[in-house]
């Protein structure tokens, strides 16, 4: 222990004595370890940490799937049968997101909540912090309406008033009794959820009582002890097969997907996080290579010191231990600063795209991240310090003590050259990955979504069914609202729709084509359906390719009509005019609907996604919805008309809130936010790697020039020109760079295939990207070689010949 403290004290003195070396080494390690820790903290919170529920590894999420839709919501009557027929679950429940209008206690407010069965809370093993949760009797048709509040809503809206329990709240025009308040932080099933109601009292509605309808429900279940996810899938396969035989009209072809709750939460971001984790690993390796090169260069100046210690009886292990102590000290200091960098980096990552990372509220530098950082620091200290220490610990005593040689050994030279080759190879892989992301993101931004997005304000208005039970009341409200908003300064057009493109779309419904054979059970095609006013298409800039738009005459009591997209027409009436043809919505038994126009196809799911479903729209006056999205085309900044639009809503109904106020430009930006985040992080890591690689090449070449000063002087004294010396040094450095480029190209060819799911419109082995990035890195390497090469041409032969 005494000798260890001696090594530490001596190591600290040596690092302080060489501040330039120490600062450069610590900075390189800070970048590498900090980036590694920042990404690991995200991976730890998102992928590795269990969900915040007891025994969360036994939780699974269930959905239905059909030949047409892989991830379909659950029919409520199917869920009832699942609950009765399964043999693998302790508990099983259903839930769906639901928004509610809260009125009667201050300013009206639109709240995000969840409608769920009473089984959900026992499944999650959570209880109310105050009061209680639903009972099974309160989750039945005709039961009293009850609500459980989130801790955040209780504090924000009701000031933490304990007397709120057993009081009533008005939600969507109906009275709900508050029976409980959940613990702080509980937000199931989504961030921002503020209240929960029971699904049972509404289960007699048509959307729930029809087995062929899938009203947005998802299932959640807790596996029995010892039961695996695979066993649960097999069990639910048997249940689904039985239901298919029992209800062929609605369940033919339908099966159940069973996914662990953690996998369900992170499946969309897992590939990106693993790629980023690999990228920061490369950055750390490059940083280690740089510091190892620095240590090798520094060991040259310490040859006499080490030789004297060896001559005085110090063993080789004693020398290695001293040098390793110094390298570990460097890495520990770098790790400490790296933790600070990671803390800042995590905040930046979340700030850049808070909604792109699931479980982002759980990301922090916890004990596991700190332990990871300490482990990485110690390991890197040993890795980058071991080989330099072994090289330095066996000096040639005679030559070193006589100071007769300043050259480096061949082994040391080869090792340093190998480090440069590795740096170039790793950097090339990172740069190519970043280049692919840049090209992918550019292609994504160039996608034509089929609509305009400039100067478009959107917001949602949901009318309570109890207050507006008659369809004509809904029509009157929204038509008056559109007229009032249209009169606001700067407003050009006001349209209405039941949903928007890029993820906030309408619903899916089956259909059949009149005059064509009815599809077999389970093979009925689906259309992405939405309700819209005639002005919606004008406001959104959606082109009508043939036929006409909806008109004021398309209202209740007139023949039902629809507008379809060009893919719908091409697929079902190829080579024929679709206008005038008829379809039946809801399947072969539905009422006929006449196609009056064909629209340009719109990106409904996202810029980088292309749903196989065709699209259709129905007139608002024929199918009025209680919840509509108002689309306002403006000649000014759209956000400047928000307050005026809100005032017009309140003028029509003082209890009516609006929510989800957002511009179409922001919706478009949000749809590509994950891609933007991946691009920014990869580009950042690649830039750091490029800088470190350039510094590494420069360091090796500068060191080589220093070691060859005597040789260069002799060459120049014998008549070598400056251009000869310049070419000689550049050739030496570029030889290493070319070898690194060749290895890096092979590595990138393999490694970038892991990015396939992250790319859009570009191959993971895109030749143009590989070629351009290779040329760029070669140029940087050439620049890094040129500076020391130019310095070599300035060597004075007379001084160089007297150097020894």
C-alpha positions as a printed Julia matrix, in Angstrom:
804×3 Matrix{Float64}:
   0.0     0.0     0.0
   2.89    2.33    0.82
   4.44    1.84   -2.6
   1.03    2.44   -4.21
   0.77    5.82   -2.51
   4.32    6.55   -3.61
   3.36    5.71   -7.19
   0.32    7.96   -6.95
   2.27   10.9    -5.55
   5.0    10.52   -8.12
   2.47   10.11  -10.93
   0.63   13.29   -9.9
   3.93   15.22   -9.83
   4.85   13.97  -13.31
   1.45   14.94  -14.75
   1.63   18.4   -13.19
   5.19   18.77  -14.49
   3.94   18.23  -18.08
   0.75   20.34  -18.25
   0.53   20.39  -22.05
   0.63   16.61  -22.34
  -1.79   16.23  -19.41
  -4.34   18.68  -20.8
  -4.38   17.12  -24.27
  -4.65   13.58  -22.89
  -7.38   14.48  -20.39
  -9.34   16.38  -23.06
  -9.27   13.37  -25.42
 -10.39   11.04  -22.65
 -13.07   13.46  -21.48
 -14.6    13.5   -24.95
 -14.47    9.73  -25.3
 -15.62    8.78  -21.81
 -18.18   11.61  -21.62
 -19.83   10.62  -24.91
 -19.81    6.98  -23.84
 -21.39    7.76  -20.46
 -24.04   10.06  -21.97
 -25.26    7.45  -24.42
 -25.0     4.68  -21.85
 -27.18    6.7   -19.47
 -29.84    6.79  -22.19
 -29.42    3.08  -22.96
 -29.52    2.27  -19.26
 -32.76    4.17  -18.63
 -34.51    3.12  -21.83
 -33.32   -0.42  -22.58
 -31.79   -1.87  -19.41
 -33.74   -0.49  -16.48
 -36.96   -2.37  -15.67
 -40.27   -0.57  -16.05
 -41.33    1.18  -12.82
 -43.72   -1.55  -11.71
 -43.16   -4.52   -9.37
 -41.95   -7.62  -11.26
 -42.28   -5.66  -14.49
 -40.52   -8.41  -16.46
 -43.78  -10.38  -16.25
 -45.83   -7.63  -17.91
 -46.86   -8.07  -21.55
 -48.76   -5.91  -24.03
 -51.27   -7.54  -26.35
 -52.84   -6.46  -29.6
 -54.69   -8.17  -32.38
 -53.36   -8.65  -35.86
 -55.04   -9.44  -39.13
 -53.84  -10.12  -42.67
 -54.32   -6.4   -43.35
 -52.98   -4.84  -40.13
 -50.08   -6.16  -38.07
 -50.74   -4.1   -34.94
 -54.5    -3.75  -34.54
 -56.38   -2.6   -31.47
 -58.38   -5.08  -29.43
 -62.1    -5.73  -29.86
 -63.67   -5.36  -26.41
 -65.71   -8.58  -26.7
 -62.56  -10.47  -27.71
 -60.87   -9.16  -24.57
 -63.74  -10.53  -22.44
 -63.15  -13.95  -23.99
 -59.37  -13.68  -23.57
 -59.87  -13.02  -19.88
 -62.05  -16.08  -19.47
 -60.18  -18.55  -21.71
 -56.47  -17.88  -21.13
 -54.44  -20.11  -18.8
 -51.2   -18.13  -18.56
 -52.07  -14.76  -16.99
 -52.57  -13.71  -13.39
 -54.46  -10.62  -14.55
 -55.41   -9.17  -17.89
 -56.92   -5.78  -18.69
 -57.42   -3.3   -21.51
 -56.79    0.4   -21.83
 -56.82    3.22  -24.34
 -55.86    6.86  -24.35
 -58.79    9.19  -23.98
 -59.16   12.95  -23.82
 -61.74   14.62  -21.61
 -63.21   18.1   -21.34
 -63.02   19.19  -17.7
 -65.59   21.89  -16.96
 -67.43   23.38  -14.02
 -64.38   24.09  -11.84
 -62.55   27.04  -13.32
 -61.45   27.52  -16.9
 -62.46   24.64  -19.2
 -59.54   22.35  -19.94
 -58.86   19.44  -22.27
 -57.06   16.66  -20.36
 -55.23   13.55  -21.46
 -56.55   10.52  -19.63
 -57.06    6.83  -20.07
 -60.12    4.62  -20.17
 -59.26    1.21  -18.74
 -60.68   -1.9   -17.19
 -60.48   -2.46  -13.44
 -57.98   -5.29  -14.05
 -55.25   -2.85  -15.14
 -54.29   -1.53  -11.7
 -53.9    -5.04  -10.17
 -51.98   -6.09  -13.28
 -49.51   -3.25  -12.75
 -49.53   -3.86   -8.97
 -50.14   -0.19   -8.24
 -52.55    1.32   -5.76
 -53.9     4.78   -5.12
 -51.86    7.01   -2.8
 -55.12    8.44   -1.49
 -58.52    6.85   -1.76
 -58.75    3.79   -3.99
 -58.9     2.57   -7.59
 -61.84    1.01   -9.45
 -63.55   -2.14   -8.32
 -64.87   -4.77  -10.7
 -68.43   -3.62   -9.9
 -67.55   -0.12  -11.13
 -66.27   -1.58  -14.4
 -69.64   -2.87  -15.62
 -72.4    -1.5   -17.85
 -74.66    0.88  -15.96
 -72.21    1.38  -13.08
 -71.73    4.78  -11.46
 -69.12    6.9   -13.21
 -65.91    7.21  -11.19
 -62.52    8.79  -11.86
 -59.02    8.49  -10.41
 -56.77   11.57  -10.62
 -53.04   11.83  -11.12
 -50.99   13.43   -8.38
 -49.92   16.17  -10.81
 -53.51   17.08  -11.74
 -54.57   17.01   -8.1
 -51.8    19.47   -7.23
 -52.09   21.67  -10.32
 -55.84   21.98  -10.67
 -57.09   21.41   -7.15
 -54.18   22.65   -5.04
 -53.74   19.31   -3.26
 -57.15   19.64   -1.59
 -57.8    16.43    0.4
 -61.56   17.02    0.27
 -61.62   16.36   -3.5
 -62.23   12.67   -2.73
 -65.91   11.74   -3.12
 -66.54   15.05   -4.88
 -67.82   15.14   -8.47
 -66.1    16.42  -11.6
 -67.76   17.22  -14.9
 -66.0    15.38  -17.7
 -67.45   15.61  -21.22
 -70.68   16.91  -19.69
 -71.1    13.93  -17.31
 -70.56   13.77  -13.55
 -67.76   11.52  -12.29
 -67.05   10.84   -8.63
 -63.41   11.2    -7.6
 -62.46    8.01   -5.75
 -58.65    8.15   -5.68
 -55.38    9.94   -6.35
 -52.43    8.03   -7.76
 -48.83    8.27   -6.47
 -46.51   10.99   -7.85
 -45.01   10.06  -11.2
 -47.63    7.47  -12.2
 -48.63    8.3   -15.79
 -49.71    5.03  -17.39
 -50.11    4.45  -20.3
 -48.41    7.58  -21.64
 -46.5    10.62  -20.48
 -48.88   13.36  -19.42
 -51.83   11.1   -18.49
 -53.77   12.91  -15.76
 -56.88   10.84  -15.0
 -58.38    7.37  -15.39
 -61.97    6.23  -15.91
 -63.51    2.76  -16.14
 -64.28    1.28  -19.54
 -67.2    -0.87  -18.31
 -69.92    1.83  -18.12
 -69.39    2.67  -21.81
 -68.99   -0.93  -23.0
 -72.57   -1.02  -24.28
 -71.78    1.64  -26.88
 -71.75    0.4   -30.45
 -67.97    0.73  -30.72
 -67.51   -1.75  -27.87
 -70.46   -4.09  -28.34
 -69.56   -4.93  -31.96
 -66.96   -7.7   -32.09
 -65.84   -6.58  -35.53
 -64.98   -3.12  -34.24
 -61.57   -2.33  -32.78
 -62.0     0.83  -30.67
 -58.37    1.66  -29.94
 -57.93   -0.68  -26.96
 -54.68   -2.43  -26.09
 -54.32   -5.33  -23.68
 -51.94   -5.57  -20.75
 -51.41   -8.74  -18.73
 -49.2   -10.17  -16.02
 -47.74  -13.6   -16.67
 -48.09  -16.28  -14.03
 -44.83  -17.15  -12.27
 -42.66  -19.34  -14.47
 -44.63  -18.64  -17.67
 -42.59  -17.26  -20.59
 -43.7   -14.88  -23.31
 -43.45  -17.7   -25.84
 -45.78  -19.87  -23.78
 -48.23  -16.97  -23.56
 -48.12  -16.59  -27.35
 -48.88  -20.29  -27.8
 -51.78  -20.08  -25.34
 -53.26  -16.99  -27.03
 -52.89  -18.68  -30.42
 -55.24  -21.4   -29.16
 -57.68  -18.82  -27.8
 -57.66  -16.83  -31.06
 -58.17  -19.99  -33.13
 -61.2   -20.9   -31.03
 -62.67  -17.42  -31.45
 -62.07  -17.61  -35.2
 -64.16  -20.78  -35.38
 -66.83  -19.31  -33.12
 -67.07  -15.91  -34.84
 -65.92  -16.34  -38.47
 -67.49  -13.09  -39.7
 -65.4   -10.88  -37.41
 -62.43  -13.01  -36.36
 -61.33  -14.92  -39.47
 -57.57  -14.49  -39.81
 -57.25  -12.56  -36.56
 -54.51  -13.51  -34.14
 -52.92  -12.03  -30.98
 -49.51  -10.42  -30.64
 -47.9   -10.77  -27.21
 -44.87   -8.57  -26.49
 -43.03   -7.88  -23.26
 -44.01   -4.48  -21.92
 -40.41   -3.26  -21.95
 -39.85   -4.37  -25.53
 -43.12   -2.73  -26.54
 -41.98    0.56  -24.99
 -38.54    0.64  -26.62
 -38.82   -1.32  -29.86
 -38.81    1.76  -32.11
 -35.68    3.31  -30.6
 -33.62    0.2   -29.79
 -31.8     0.01  -33.17
 -30.84    3.7   -33.05
 -29.54    3.49  -29.48
 -27.45    0.42  -30.23
 -25.93    2.12  -33.28
 -25.14    5.24  -31.21
 -23.65    3.11  -28.44
 -21.38    1.47  -30.99
 -20.46    4.89  -32.38
 -19.37    6.29  -29.01
 -17.44    3.1   -28.43
 -15.47    3.93  -31.58
 -14.9     7.47  -30.33
 -13.53    6.1   -27.05
 -11.19    3.69  -28.86
  -9.89    6.56  -31.02
  -9.32    8.65  -27.88
  -7.45    5.74  -26.29
  -5.28    5.35  -29.38
  -4.46    9.05  -29.25
  -3.47    8.94  -25.59
  -1.41    5.78  -26.16
   0.48    7.62  -28.9
   1.02   10.55  -26.56
   2.37    8.21  -23.89
   4.73    6.57  -26.38
   6.0     9.95  -27.49
   6.42   11.06  -23.88
   8.26    7.87  -22.98
  11.08    8.95  -25.3
  11.81   11.93  -23.05
  11.78    9.63  -20.0
  14.15    6.96  -21.32
  17.07    8.15  -19.22
  14.89    8.4   -16.07
  13.61    4.84  -16.54
  17.11    3.55  -17.37
  18.51    5.07  -14.18
  15.7     3.54  -12.08
  16.34    0.18  -13.71
  20.08    0.47  -13.13
  19.41    1.22   -9.47
  17.52   -2.05   -9.11
  13.9    -1.28  -10.01
  12.22   -4.36  -11.5
  10.39   -4.24  -14.79
   7.06   -4.82  -13.0
   7.84   -1.85  -10.73
   8.39    0.39  -13.77
   5.24   -0.92  -15.5
   3.2    -0.35  -12.35
   4.42    3.24  -12.08
   3.59    4.0   -15.7
   0.2     2.28  -15.45
  -0.54    4.32  -12.33
   0.06    7.49  -14.33
  -2.17    6.33  -17.22
  -4.94    5.32  -14.81
  -4.64    8.72  -13.13
  -5.16   10.33  -16.52
  -8.2     8.2   -17.22
  -9.7     8.84  -13.78
  -9.38   12.6   -14.25
 -10.78   12.22  -17.77
 -13.61   10.1   -16.36
 -14.46   12.75  -13.79
 -14.68   15.46  -16.42
 -16.45   12.94  -18.65
 -19.21   12.56  -16.06
 -19.72   16.32  -16.09
 -19.78   16.27  -19.88
 -22.24   13.35  -19.82
 -24.55   15.22  -17.47
 -24.62   18.17  -19.83
 -24.88   15.87  -22.86
 -27.91   14.01  -21.5
 -29.74   17.29  -20.93
 -28.86   18.36  -24.47
 -30.04   15.06  -25.99
 -33.39   15.32  -24.21
 -33.74   19.01  -25.09
 -33.08   18.38  -28.78
 -35.93   15.89  -29.12
 -37.78   15.2   -25.86
 -40.59   13.22  -27.48
 -38.33   10.99  -29.56
 -36.97    9.02  -26.61
 -39.36    6.84  -24.6
 -38.9     6.92  -20.81
 -36.89   10.14  -21.18
 -37.99   11.28  -17.72
 -36.13    8.31  -16.25
 -32.79    9.25  -17.83
 -30.25   10.34  -15.25
 -26.71    9.65  -14.07
 -27.62    7.0   -11.52
 -25.32    4.63   -9.66
 -25.15    2.22  -12.59
 -24.0     5.0   -14.95
 -21.41    6.22  -12.43
 -20.15    2.65  -11.97
 -20.04    2.23  -15.75
 -18.04    5.45  -16.1
 -15.59    4.41  -13.37
 -15.19    1.0   -14.98
 -14.65    2.5   -18.43
 -12.12    4.98  -17.02
 -10.15    2.27  -15.25
 -10.28   -0.07  -18.24
  -9.23    2.61  -20.72
  -6.4     3.64  -18.4
  -5.08    0.09  -18.45
  -5.71   -0.41  -22.18
  -4.0     2.72  -23.47
  -1.28    2.59  -20.82
  -0.26   -1.06  -20.86
   1.59   -1.32  -24.17
   3.46    2.0   -23.77
   4.4     0.91  -20.24
   5.72   -2.46  -21.47
   7.71   -0.76  -24.24
   9.2     1.81  -21.89
  10.06   -0.66  -19.14
  12.87   -2.41  -21.02
  15.35    0.31  -22.08
  18.78   -0.35  -23.58
  20.79    0.76  -20.54
  24.13    1.25  -22.32
  22.77    3.32  -25.17
  20.3     5.26  -23.07
  22.72    6.14  -20.25
  25.36    7.2   -22.82
  22.61    9.29  -24.54
  23.93    7.92  -27.77
  20.63    7.31  -29.46
  17.44    9.24  -29.72
  15.74    6.93  -32.12
  12.78    4.81  -31.3
  12.75    1.07  -31.5
  11.22   -0.64  -34.47
   8.56   -2.28  -32.32
   7.52    1.02  -30.84
   7.35    2.6   -34.29
   5.18   -0.24  -35.61
   2.85    0.02  -32.64
   2.41    3.77  -33.09
   1.79    3.27  -36.81
  -0.76    0.59  -36.0
  -2.59    2.97  -33.68
  -2.82    5.56  -36.46
  -4.14    2.95  -38.89
  -6.77    1.92  -36.32
  -7.77    5.56  -35.73
  -8.24    6.19  -39.44
 -10.23    2.97  -39.88
 -12.56    3.65  -36.95
 -13.01    7.28  -37.99
 -13.92    6.26  -41.52
 -16.62    3.91  -40.23
 -18.1     6.72  -38.11
 -17.88    9.29  -40.9
 -19.56    6.97  -43.38
 -22.35    6.26  -40.87
 -22.84   10.01  -40.41
 -22.7    10.55  -44.16
 -25.42    7.94  -44.69
 -27.58    9.64  -42.07
 -27.06   13.03  -43.74
 -28.08   11.66  -47.13
 -31.02    9.83  -45.58
 -32.21   12.95  -43.75
 -31.85   15.03  -46.91
 -33.9    12.5   -48.87
 -36.5    12.51  -46.1
 -36.84   16.28  -46.2
 -37.3    16.15  -49.95
 -40.28   13.83  -49.7
 -43.45   15.39  -51.06
 -46.14   14.61  -48.43
 -48.97   15.45  -50.83
 -50.05   18.56  -48.94
 -48.77   22.01  -48.01
 -47.52   22.75  -44.52
 -46.7    26.46  -44.53
 -48.79   28.93  -42.49
 -51.18   26.27  -41.25
 -52.53   26.31  -37.68
 -54.34   23.27  -36.33
 -56.18   22.61  -33.08
 -58.72   20.12  -31.79
 -62.25   20.75  -30.56
 -64.2    17.85  -29.02
 -67.87   18.42  -28.26
 -69.36   16.42  -25.35
 -71.86   13.87  -26.65
 -74.24   14.58  -23.8
 -74.36   18.29  -24.59
 -74.44   17.86  -28.37
 -76.38   14.61  -28.93
 -77.9    15.63  -32.26
 -75.74   15.53  -35.42
 -77.15   18.83  -36.61
 -75.98   20.49  -33.38
 -72.43   19.42  -34.16
 -72.73   20.65  -37.74
 -74.07   24.03  -36.61
 -71.34   24.49  -34.0
 -68.43   23.74  -36.32
 -69.85   25.68  -39.27
 -70.39   28.74  -37.06
 -66.91   28.32  -35.62
 -65.33   28.11  -39.08
 -67.2    31.25  -40.15
 -66.11   33.19  -37.05
 -62.46   32.17  -37.37
 -62.53   33.0   -41.09
 -63.4    36.58  -40.16
 -60.24   36.99  -38.06
 -57.47   39.21  -39.51
 -54.89   37.25  -41.47
 -57.05   34.14  -41.93
 -57.49   32.89  -45.49
 -59.27   29.52  -45.23
 -60.72   27.38  -42.45
 -61.24   23.65  -42.91
 -62.39   20.78  -40.71
 -61.12   17.21  -40.53
 -61.34   14.27  -38.17
 -57.58   13.84  -38.38
 -54.37   15.05  -39.95
 -51.58   13.47  -41.98
 -48.22   12.4   -40.53
 -49.42   10.26  -37.66
 -52.5    12.14  -36.48
 -54.85   10.55  -39.0
 -58.39    9.2   -38.99
 -59.48    5.6   -38.59
 -59.39    2.37  -40.59
 -62.55    0.81  -41.92
 -63.25   -2.13  -44.2
 -64.93   -1.69  -47.55
 -65.98   -3.59  -50.63
 -66.34   -2.46  -54.23
 -69.82   -2.52  -55.72
 -69.87   -4.66  -58.85
 -66.84   -6.69  -57.87
 -66.82  -10.08  -56.08
 -67.08   -9.84  -52.31
 -63.77  -10.65  -50.58
 -63.39  -13.82  -48.54
 -63.76  -13.51  -44.74
 -60.57  -12.1   -43.27
 -59.5   -10.65  -46.65
 -61.69   -7.54  -46.67
 -59.54   -4.53  -47.69
 -59.18   -1.52  -45.41
 -59.17    2.18  -46.12
 -57.65    5.0   -44.09
 -60.81    7.05  -43.58
 -61.4    10.61  -42.44
 -64.24   13.11  -42.3
 -63.56   16.51  -43.88
 -65.22   19.73  -44.95
 -64.8    21.0   -48.54
 -62.49   23.78  -47.34
 -60.1    21.31  -45.72
 -58.56   20.26  -49.04
 -58.11   23.89  -50.1
 -56.48   24.81  -46.77
 -54.15   21.8   -46.87
 -53.3    22.21  -50.54
 -54.44   18.66  -51.4
 -54.99   18.51  -55.16
 -58.19   17.09  -56.65
 -56.99   15.12  -59.68
 -60.37   14.33  -61.15
 -64.04   14.77  -60.31
 -65.22   17.35  -57.81
 -64.85   18.42  -54.2
 -67.55   18.06  -51.56
 -70.26   20.74  -51.74
 -72.87   22.18  -49.39
 -75.38   19.79  -50.96
 -73.48   16.76  -49.64
 -75.4    16.61  -46.36
 -77.65   14.3   -44.38
 -80.52   13.0   -46.51
 -78.61   13.17  -49.81
 -76.79   10.24  -51.49
 -73.61    9.35  -49.61
 -70.4    10.34  -51.39
 -66.67    9.97  -50.89
 -63.36   11.29  -52.17
 -60.63    8.69  -52.64
 -56.89    8.93  -53.22
 -55.17    8.06  -56.5
 -53.87    4.74  -55.11
 -57.45    3.7   -54.27
 -58.49    4.4   -57.87
 -55.47    2.69  -59.41
 -55.79   -0.42  -57.27
 -59.53   -1.06  -57.63
 -60.33    0.47  -61.05
 -57.07    0.16  -63.0
 -57.27    1.88  -66.36
 -60.81    3.08  -65.65
 -62.34    6.28  -64.35
 -63.1     5.94  -60.64
 -65.51    8.87  -60.46
 -69.06    7.58  -60.36
 -68.08    4.16  -59.05
 -69.45    2.95  -55.7
 -68.07    1.24  -52.6
 -69.66   -0.11  -49.42
 -68.0     0.94  -46.19
 -67.98   -1.49  -43.29
 -67.89   -4.47  -45.66
 -70.31   -6.01  -48.2
 -73.38   -5.22  -46.08
 -72.7    -1.48  -45.85
 -74.65    1.23  -47.63
 -73.36    2.2   -51.1
 -71.18    5.33  -51.28
 -70.47    7.08  -54.6
 -66.97    8.24  -55.51
 -67.23   11.89  -56.64
 -63.52   12.73  -56.9
 -59.96   11.44  -56.81
 -57.33   13.2   -54.68
 -53.59   13.19  -54.64
 -52.2    10.62  -52.18
 -51.11   12.01  -48.81
 -48.46   10.73  -46.4
 -50.67    9.68  -43.49
 -48.29    7.74  -41.22
 -45.05    9.67  -41.64
 -42.65   11.02  -44.26
 -40.58    7.84  -44.07
 -43.53    5.47  -43.99
 -45.88    4.41  -46.75
 -48.97    2.59  -45.55
 -50.39   -0.07  -47.81
 -53.9     1.17  -47.01
 -55.78    3.3   -49.51
 -57.35    6.59  -48.4
 -60.9     7.91  -48.44
 -62.69   11.0   -47.13
 -66.34   11.56  -46.25
 -68.3    14.83  -46.05
 -68.53   16.4   -42.62
 -72.18   17.29  -43.19
 -73.03   13.63  -43.87
 -70.95   12.17  -41.08
 -70.45   14.87  -38.43
 -68.03   14.03  -35.66
 -68.04   15.33  -32.11
 -64.27   15.75  -32.22
 -62.79   17.65  -35.14
 -59.47   19.22  -36.04
 -59.74   22.82  -37.2
 -57.21   23.73  -39.91
 -56.59   27.45  -40.4
 -54.66   28.72  -43.44
 -53.23   32.15  -42.7
 -51.41   34.95  -44.48
 -49.47   35.74  -41.29
 -47.67   33.8   -38.57
 -50.24   31.1   -37.66
 -49.59   31.38  -33.91
 -50.79   34.99  -33.94
 -54.38   33.86  -34.5
 -54.46   31.33  -31.64
 -55.92   33.69  -29.03
 -58.57   34.91  -31.47
 -59.56   31.36  -32.39
 -59.83   30.39  -28.7
 -62.05   33.42  -28.05
 -64.36   32.39  -30.9
 -64.71   28.89  -29.46
 -65.58   30.27  -26.02
 -68.03   32.72  -27.6
 -69.98   29.76  -28.99
 -69.65   27.65  -25.81
 -68.04   29.03  -22.68
 -67.37   25.48  -21.41
 -65.6    24.32  -24.56
 -61.76   24.07  -24.42
 -59.41   23.59  -27.34
 -56.24   21.53  -27.24
 -53.28   20.3   -29.25
 -52.64   23.73  -30.73
 -49.81   23.22  -33.21
 -48.72   24.34  -36.65
 -48.47   21.91  -39.54
 -44.8    22.84  -39.86
 -44.24   21.63  -36.3
 -46.14   18.4   -36.99
 -43.87   17.84  -39.99
 -40.79   18.6   -37.91
 -41.96   16.27  -35.12
 -42.49   13.44  -37.6
 -38.78   13.45  -38.47
 -37.5    14.36  -34.99
 -36.06   10.86  -34.3
 -34.16   10.96  -37.59
 -32.89   14.45  -36.79
 -31.71   13.33  -33.34
 -29.87   10.31  -34.77
 -28.24   12.51  -37.4
 -27.09   15.17  -34.94
 -25.59   12.69  -32.5
 -23.84   10.6   -35.14
 -22.52   13.71  -36.87
 -21.25   15.05  -33.55
 -19.46   11.79  -32.72
 -18.01   11.6   -36.23
 -16.71   15.18  -35.97
 -15.01   14.39  -32.65
 -13.52   11.24  -34.17
 -12.26   13.21  -37.18
 -10.54   15.77  -34.94
  -8.97   13.07  -32.8
  -7.79   11.16  -35.87
  -6.27   14.31  -37.39
  -4.5    15.05  -34.11
  -3.28   11.45  -33.95
  -1.84   11.51  -37.47
  -0.25   14.89  -36.85
   1.26   13.69  -33.57
   2.8    10.61  -35.1
   4.22   12.51  -38.07
   5.54   15.32  -35.89
   7.21   12.77  -33.63
   8.66   10.98  -36.64
  10.11   14.21  -38.0
  11.68   14.94  -34.62
  13.23   11.49  -34.47
  14.52   11.74  -38.05
  15.97   15.24  -37.79
  19.53   13.92  -38.07
  18.64   11.75  -41.06
  16.79   14.6   -42.79
  19.79   16.88  -42.25
  22.12   14.35  -43.86
  19.74   13.95  -46.84
  19.56   17.68  -47.35
  23.35   18.05  -46.94
  23.77   15.45  -49.67
  21.56   17.44  -52.04
  17.98   16.41  -51.3
  15.53   19.16  -52.25
  12.79   20.47  -50.0
  10.17   18.87  -52.25
  11.92   15.5   -51.83
  11.78   15.8   -48.05
   8.17   17.02  -48.19
   7.17   14.05  -50.36
   9.06   11.58  -48.18
   7.29   12.64  -44.99
   3.85   12.93  -46.6
   4.31    9.53  -48.26
   5.1     7.98  -44.88
   1.96    9.43  -43.28
  -0.36    8.79  -46.22
   0.78    5.18  -46.41
  -0.66    4.68  -42.93
  -3.8     6.63  -43.88
  -4.39    4.54  -47.01
  -4.05    1.3   -45.04
  -6.51    2.68  -42.48
  -8.91    3.74  -45.26
  -8.84    0.27  -46.79
  -9.55   -1.4   -43.45
 -12.18    1.22  -42.63
 -14.0     0.68  -45.94
 -14.21   -3.04  -45.26
 -15.38   -2.38  -41.7
 -17.97    0.17  -42.81
 -19.29   -2.22  -45.46
 -20.15   -4.63  -42.64
 -21.0    -2.22  -39.81
 -23.38    0.09  -41.66
 -25.74   -2.78  -42.41
 -26.86   -2.45  -38.79
 -28.2     1.0   -39.78
 -30.57   -0.24  -42.47
 -33.69    0.39  -40.39
 -32.54    3.97  -39.68
 -32.05    4.98  -43.31
 -34.53    6.34  -45.83
 -33.99    6.37  -49.57
 -30.33    5.37  -49.38
 -28.57    2.01  -49.19
 -26.45    1.13  -46.14
 -23.62    0.48  -48.61
 -24.2     3.52  -50.8
 -21.11    3.77  -53.09
 -21.28    7.57  -53.42
 -21.22    8.1   -49.66
 -18.36    5.64  -49.22
 -16.35    7.35  -51.97
 -16.95   10.95  -50.89
 -16.27   10.3   -47.2
 -13.08    8.39  -48.05
 -11.84   11.34  -50.12
 -12.71   13.77  -47.31
 -10.86   11.72  -44.7
  -7.9    11.28  -47.04
  -7.82   15.07  -47.45
  -7.83   15.58  -43.68
  -5.03   13.02  -43.32
  -3.05   14.8   -46.02
  -3.46   18.08  -44.17
  -2.36   16.46  -40.9
   0.75   15.12  -42.65
   1.55   18.35  -44.48
   2.24   20.5   -41.4
   5.02   18.31  -39.94
   6.27   17.6   -43.47
   6.64   21.31  -44.15
   8.44   21.69  -40.82
  10.87   18.97  -41.94
  11.79   21.02  -45.01
  12.93   23.84  -42.72
  15.62   21.68  -41.07
  19.04   23.38  -41.19
  21.53   20.67  -42.29
  24.39   22.16  -40.26
  22.36   22.22  -37.05
  20.97   18.75  -37.73
  24.46   17.32  -38.27
  25.59   18.73  -34.93
  22.4    17.38  -33.26
  24.11   14.32  -31.76
